Amino acid sequence: MNRKKRIESLLLKNFINWKFTVIDNSAQHSGHNNFDGTQETHFCIVIKKPFSSKDNRISIHRKIYKLLKDDFQNGLHALEIKIAN
């Protein structure tokens, strides 16, 4: 399974009834430090919490970073998280 699909799967399992989009921005970083942009290293997650959710922005960030801990240890370099209400 590629990294994007793995991230989507983790979010589906852990953010039930939330809407989200996972965007692979790796190609935008082509040429930086000899990077060719094909290795799934830079992502943006746009997530919309349900109205009933009491989670704040910090707790959402912490939860996502905890879920992706293994990915950061195995090549994920950058993650942008955008949270909508």
matplotlib code that plots the C-alpha trace (Angstrom):
import matplotlib.pyplot as plt

x = [0.0, 1.4, 1.8, -1.2, -3.6, -2.1, -2.7, -6.3, -6.9, -5.5, -7.7, -10.8, -10.3, -9.5, -11.6, -15.0, -17.6, -15.0, -14.4, -10.8, -8.6, -5.1, -2.9, 0.5, 2.6, 5.9, 6.2, 6.3, 9.6, 11.4, 14.9, 15.2, 18.3, 18.4, 14.8, 13.0, 9.5, 8.3, 8.9, 5.7, 7.4, 5.3, 1.6, -1.2, -4.3, -7.4, -9.8, -13.2, -14.4, -18.1, -20.2, -20.5, -16.7, -15.2, -11.6, -9.5, -6.8, -3.9, -5.5, -6.3, -2.6, -1.3, -3.6, -2.6, 1.1, 0.8, -0.9, 1.8, 4.8, 6.0, 5.7, 7.9, 10.5, 10.3, 10.5, 7.6, 9.4, 6.7, 3.0, 0.7, -2.6, -5.6, -8.5, -12.0, -15.0]
y = [0.0, 3.4, 6.1, 8.2, 5.2, 4.2, 7.7, 7.7, 4.3, 5.5, 8.6, 6.7, 4.3, 7.1, 10.0, 8.4, 10.7, 13.4, 14.5, 14.8, 15.0, 13.7, 15.5, 14.3, 17.5, 15.6, 16.6, 20.3, 19.7, 18.2, 19.4, 20.2, 18.4, 16.2, 15.0, 13.8, 14.3, 10.7, 9.2, 10.3, 12.5, 15.7, 15.7, 18.0, 16.8, 18.9, 17.7, 18.9, 18.0, 17.1, 19.7, 17.5, 17.1, 18.8, 18.3, 21.4, 22.1, 21.0, 17.7, 17.0, 17.7, 15.5, 12.7, 12.8, 13.1, 10.1, 8.1, 8.9, 8.3, 5.3, 7.1, 9.9, 7.4, 5.8, 8.7, 11.1, 14.4, 17.1, 17.3, 20.3, 20.0, 22.3, 22.0, 23.3, 23.6]
z = [0.0, -0.9, 1.8, 0.7, 0.9, 4.3, 5.7, 4.3, 5.9, 9.3, 9.2, 8.2, 11.2, 13.8, 12.6, 12.2, 10.6, 9.8, 6.2, 5.0, 1.9, 1.7, -0.9, -2.0, -2.5, -3.0, -6.7, -5.7, -3.9, -6.8, -7.1, -3.4, -2.0, -5.1, -4.4, -7.5, -6.1, -6.5, -3.0, -1.2, 1.4, 1.6, 2.4, 3.2, 5.1, 4.9, 7.6, 8.6, 12.0, 12.7, 14.4, 17.5, 18.0, 21.0, 19.8, 19.6, 16.9, 19.1, 20.1, 16.4, 15.4, 18.2, 17.2, 13.5, 14.3, 16.7, 14.0, 11.5, 13.8, 11.9, 8.6, 9.9, 10.9, 7.4, 5.0, 5.6, 5.7, 5.9, 6.8, 6.6, 8.4, 7.7, 10.0, 9.1, 11.4]

ax = plt.figure().add_subplot(projection="3d")
ax.plot(x, y, z, "-o")
ax.set_aspect("equal")
plt.show()
